[in-house]
Amino acid sequence: MLVRQRAAGAGSSGQLRQRRVRDAHVGRATGRCAFSYVIEAGSFPAGRNLAIIVTDNAATSFSARGVSAATYYVRVRAANRAGPSVPSNEIVVTVSS
């Protein structure tokens, strides 16, 4: 099943298809440019117990394969030489088998 989440203004929406997760499309913040993004995923709201992924690039999309069926709470932080930003709004991603 593919869960595709894309930030759209203040909200987000998703489509379910294959067993792959595409994280939120995140636009660059105003001001300093992001050099990379940090994706945090947890099994509960505001959690990051499942994954902390540093993208090492400024691409504004991300895909993960082989994601287990579950509900995930995901946030993104922009990062540059000054350090990471505050987290984005959290999205809830549900992957079913």
CYANA upper distance limits for C-alpha pairs under 8 A (distance plus 0.5 A):
  1 MET  CA     16 LEU  CA      6.55
  1 MET  CA     17 ARG  CA      5.05
  1 MET  CA     18 GLN  CA      3.61
  1 MET  CA     19 ARG  CA      3.74
  1 MET  CA     20 ARG  CA      6.42
  1 MET  CA     95 VAL  CA      7.09
  1 MET  CA     96 SER  CA      7.06
  1 MET  CA     97 SER  CA      7.00
  2 LEU  CA     15 GLN  CA      7.90
  2 LEU  CA     16 LEU  CA      5.54
  2 LEU  CA     17 ARG  CA      4.59
  2 LEU  CA     18 GLN  CA      4.26
  2 LEU  CA     19 ARG  CA      5.07
  2 LEU  CA     20 ARG  CA      4.81
  2 LEU  CA     21 VAL  CA      5.91
  2 LEU  CA     22 ARG  CA      7.96
  2 LEU  CA     95 VAL  CA      7.91
  3 VAL  CA     14 GLY  CA      6.79
  3 VAL  CA     15 GLN  CA      6.16
  3 VAL  CA     16 LEU  CA      5.10
  3 VAL  CA     17 ARG  CA      6.86
  3 VAL  CA     18 GLN  CA      7.92
  3 VAL  CA     19 ARG  CA      8.03
  3 VAL  CA     20 ARG  CA      6.90
  3 VAL  CA     21 VAL  CA      5.41
  3 VAL  CA     22 ARG  CA      6.76
  3 VAL  CA     93 VAL  CA      7.46
  3 VAL  CA     94 THR  CA      7.73
  3 VAL  CA     95 VAL  CA      6.85
  4 ARG  CA     13 SER  CA      8.42
  4 ARG  CA     14 GLY  CA      5.37
  4 ARG  CA     15 GLN  CA      5.79
  4 ARG  CA     16 LEU  CA      7.08
  4 ARG  CA     21 VAL  CA      6.59
  4 ARG  CA     22 ARG  CA      5.42
  4 ARG  CA     23 ASP  CA      7.07
  4 ARG  CA     24 ALA  CA      8.05
  5 GLN  CA     12 SER  CA      7.04
  5 GLN  CA     13 SER  CA      6.16
  5 GLN  CA     14 GLY  CA      4.93
  5 GLN  CA     15 GLN  CA      7.68
  5 GLN  CA     22 ARG  CA      6.84
  5 GLN  CA     23 ASP  CA      6.11
  5 GLN  CA     24 ALA  CA      5.37
  5 GLN  CA     25 HIS  CA      7.87
  5 GLN  CA     91 ILE  CA      8.50
  5 GLN  CA     93 VAL  CA      7.88
  6 ARG  CA     12 SER  CA      6.22
  6 ARG  CA     13 SER  CA      6.63
  6 ARG  CA     14 GLY  CA      7.12
  6 ARG  CA     23 ASP  CA      7.59
  6 ARG  CA     24 ALA  CA      4.92
  6 ARG  CA     25 HIS  CA      5.45
  6 ARG  CA     26 VAL  CA      8.36
  7 ALA  CA     11 GLY  CA      6.75
  7 ALA  CA     12 SER  CA      5.06
  7 ALA  CA     13 SER  CA      7.61
  7 ALA  CA     24 ALA  CA      6.08
  7 ALA  CA     25 HIS  CA      6.14
  7 ALA  CA     26 VAL  CA      7.13
  8 ALA  CA     12 SER  CA      5.71
  8 ALA  CA     13 SER  CA      7.97
 12 SER  CA     91 ILE  CA      7.67
 16 LEU  CA     95 VAL  CA      8.38
 19 ARG  CA     65 ARG  CA      7.51
 19 ARG  CA     66 GLY  CA      7.07
 19 ARG  CA     67 VAL  CA      7.27
 19 ARG  CA     95 VAL  CA      8.13
 19 ARG  CA     97 SER  CA      8.12
 20 ARG  CA     63 SER  CA      7.74
 20 ARG  CA     64 ALA  CA      6.46
 20 ARG  CA     65 ARG  CA      5.14
 20 ARG  CA     66 GLY  CA      6.70
 20 ARG  CA     67 VAL  CA      6.69
 21 VAL  CA     63 SER  CA      6.19
 21 VAL  CA     64 ALA  CA      5.63
 21 VAL  CA     65 ARG  CA      6.83
 21 VAL  CA     67 VAL  CA      7.28
 21 VAL  CA     95 VAL  CA      8.42
 22 ARG  CA     61 SER  CA      7.89
 22 ARG  CA     62 PHE  CA      6.17
 22 ARG  CA     63 SER  CA      4.74
 22 ARG  CA     64 ALA  CA      6.71
 23 ASP  CA     61 SER  CA      7.01
 23 ASP  CA     62 PHE  CA      5.88
 23 ASP  CA     63 SER  CA      6.65
 23 ASP  CA     64 ALA  CA      8.38
 24 ALA  CA     61 SER  CA      7.12
 24 ALA  CA     62 PHE  CA      8.03
 25 HIS  CA     60 THR  CA      6.02
 25 HIS  CA     61 SER  CA      5.51
 25 HIS  CA     62 PHE  CA      8.25
 26 VAL  CA     60 THR  CA      5.72
 26 VAL  CA     61 SER  CA      7.39
 26 VAL  CA     76 VAL  CA      8.32
 27 GLY  CA     60 THR  CA      6.83
 28 ARG  CA     33 CYS  CA      7.31
 28 ARG  CA     34 ALA  CA      7.20
 28 ARG  CA     60 THR  CA      8.20
 28 ARG  CA     78 ALA  CA      8.33
 29 ALA  CA     33 CYS  CA      7.51
 29 ALA  CA     34 ALA  CA      8.10
 29 ALA  CA     78 ALA  CA      8.36
 32 ARG  CA     80 ASN  CA      8.37
 33 CYS  CA     80 ASN  CA      7.55
 34 ALA  CA     58 ALA  CA      6.69
 34 ALA  CA     78 ALA  CA      5.94
 34 ALA  CA     79 ALA  CA      5.76
 34 ALA  CA     80 ASN  CA      5.65
 35 PHE  CA     56 ASP  CA      7.77
 35 PHE  CA     57 ASN  CA      6.41
 35 PHE  CA     58 ALA  CA      5.65
 35 PHE  CA     78 ALA  CA      8.05
 35 PHE  CA     79 ALA  CA      6.40
 35 PHE  CA     80 ASN  CA      5.45
 35 PHE  CA     81 ARG  CA      8.38
 36 SER  CA     54 VAL  CA      7.46
 36 SER  CA     55 THR  CA      6.20
 36 SER  CA     56 ASP  CA      5.50
 36 SER  CA     57 ASN  CA      4.99
 36 SER  CA     58 ALA  CA      5.10
 36 SER  CA     59 ALA  CA      8.03
 36 SER  CA     78 ALA  CA      6.64
 36 SER  CA     79 ALA  CA      5.77
 36 SER  CA     80 ASN  CA      7.16
 37 TYR  CA     54 VAL  CA      6.37
 37 TYR  CA     55 THR  CA      5.96
 37 TYR  CA     56 ASP  CA      7.57
 37 TYR  CA     57 ASN  CA      7.59
 37 TYR  CA     58 ALA  CA      7.16
 37 TYR  CA     76 VAL  CA      7.11
 37 TYR  CA     77 ARG  CA      6.06
 37 TYR  CA     78 ALA  CA      5.04
 37 TYR  CA     79 ALA  CA      6.08
 38 VAL  CA     52 ILE  CA      7.20
 38 VAL  CA     53 ILE  CA      5.99
 38 VAL  CA     54 VAL  CA      5.02
 38 VAL  CA     55 THR  CA      6.83
 38 VAL  CA     76 VAL  CA      6.09
 38 VAL  CA     77 ARG  CA      5.52
 38 VAL  CA     78 ALA  CA      6.86
 38 VAL  CA     79 ALA  CA      7.55
 38 VAL  CA     84 PRO  CA      8.34
 39 ILE  CA     51 ALA  CA      8.02
 39 ILE  CA     52 ILE  CA      6.12
 39 ILE  CA     53 ILE  CA      5.51
 39 ILE  CA     54 VAL  CA      7.00
 39 ILE  CA     55 THR  CA      8.27
 39 ILE  CA     74 VAL  CA      7.59
 39 ILE  CA     75 ARG  CA      6.45
 39 ILE  CA     76 VAL  CA      5.10
 39 ILE  CA     77 ARG  CA      7.05
 40 GLU  CA     47 GLY  CA      8.33
 40 GLU  CA     48 ARG  CA      5.76
 40 GLU  CA     50 LEU  CA      8.34
 40 GLU  CA     51 ALA  CA      6.15
 40 GLU  CA     52 ILE  CA      5.10
 40 GLU  CA     53 ILE  CA      7.04
 40 GLU  CA     74 VAL  CA      6.12
 40 GLU  CA     75 ARG  CA      5.79
 40 GLU  CA     76 VAL  CA      6.71
 41 ALA  CA     47 GLY  CA      7.08
 41 ALA  CA     48 ARG  CA      5.29
 41 ALA  CA     49 ASN  CA      7.31
 41 ALA  CA     50 LEU  CA      6.04
 41 ALA  CA     51 ALA  CA      5.54
 41 ALA  CA     52 ILE  CA      7.06
 41 ALA  CA     72 TYR  CA      6.77
 41 ALA  CA     73 TYR  CA      5.98
 41 ALA  CA     74 VAL  CA      4.96
 41 ALA  CA     75 ARG  CA      7.12
 42 GLY  CA     46 ALA  CA      7.47
 42 GLY  CA     47 GLY  CA      4.72
 42 GLY  CA     48 ARG  CA      4.63
 42 GLY  CA     49 ASN  CA      5.44
 42 GLY  CA     50 LEU  CA      5.45
 42 GLY  CA     51 ALA  CA      7.31
 42 GLY  CA     72 TYR  CA      6.23
 42 GLY  CA     73 TYR  CA      5.68
 42 GLY  CA     74 VAL  CA      7.11
 43 SER  CA     47 GLY  CA      6.78
 43 SER  CA     48 ARG  CA      8.01
 43 SER  CA     49 ASN  CA      7.37
 43 SER  CA     50 LEU  CA      7.25
 43 SER  CA     71 THR  CA      7.15
 43 SER  CA     72 TYR  CA      5.80
 43 SER  CA     73 TYR  CA      6.69
 44 PHE  CA     72 TYR  CA      7.66
 44 PHE  CA     73 TYR  CA      6.66
 45 PRO  CA     73 TYR  CA      6.21
 45 PRO  CA     90 GLU  CA      8.44
 46 ALA  CA     73 TYR  CA      7.40
 46 ALA  CA     74 VAL  CA      8.45
 46 ALA  CA     90 GLU  CA      8.02
 47 GLY  CA     73 TYR  CA      7.46
 48 ARG  CA     52 ILE  CA      7.13
 67 VAL  CA     95 VAL  CA      8.21
 68 SER  CA     95 VAL  CA      7.60
 69 ALA  CA     94 THR  CA      7.96
 69 ALA  CA     95 VAL  CA      5.21
 69 ALA  CA     96 SER  CA      5.16
 69 ALA  CA     97 SER  CA      6.08
 70 ALA  CA     94 THR  CA      6.36
 70 ALA  CA     95 VAL  CA      5.82
 70 ALA  CA     96 SER  CA      6.94
 71 THR  CA     92 VAL  CA      7.39
 71 THR  CA     93 VAL  CA      6.19
 71 THR  CA     94 THR  CA      4.77
 71 THR  CA     95 VAL  CA      6.74
 72 TYR  CA     92 VAL  CA      6.22
 72 TYR  CA     93 VAL  CA      5.57
 72 TYR  CA     94 THR  CA      6.71
 73 TYR  CA     90 GLU  CA      6.92
 73 TYR  CA     91 ILE  CA      6.37
 73 TYR  CA     92 VAL  CA      5.25
 73 TYR  CA     93 VAL  CA      6.88
 74 VAL  CA     90 GLU  CA      5.97
 74 VAL  CA     91 ILE  CA      5.87
 74 VAL  CA     92 VAL  CA      6.88
 74 VAL  CA     93 VAL  CA      7.84
 75 ARG  CA     87 PRO  CA      6.44
 75 ARG  CA     88 SER  CA      5.96
 75 ARG  CA     89 ASN  CA      6.84
 75 ARG  CA     90 GLU  CA      5.36
 75 ARG  CA     91 ILE  CA      7.17
 76 VAL  CA     87 PRO  CA      6.06
 76 VAL  CA     88 SER  CA      5.78
 76 VAL  CA     89 ASN  CA      8.47
 77 ARG  CA     84 PRO  CA      6.57
 77 ARG  CA     85 SER  CA      5.82
 77 ARG  CA     86 VAL  CA      6.62
 77 ARG  CA     87 PRO  CA      5.29
 77 ARG  CA     88 SER  CA      6.68
 78 ALA  CA     84 PRO  CA      6.15
 78 ALA  CA     85 SER  CA      5.81
 78 ALA  CA     86 VAL  CA      8.42
 78 ALA  CA     87 PRO  CA      8.46
 79 ALA  CA     83 GLY  CA      5.93
 79 ALA  CA     84 PRO  CA      4.63
 79 ALA  CA     85 SER  CA      6.61
 80 ASN  CA     84 PRO  CA      7.05
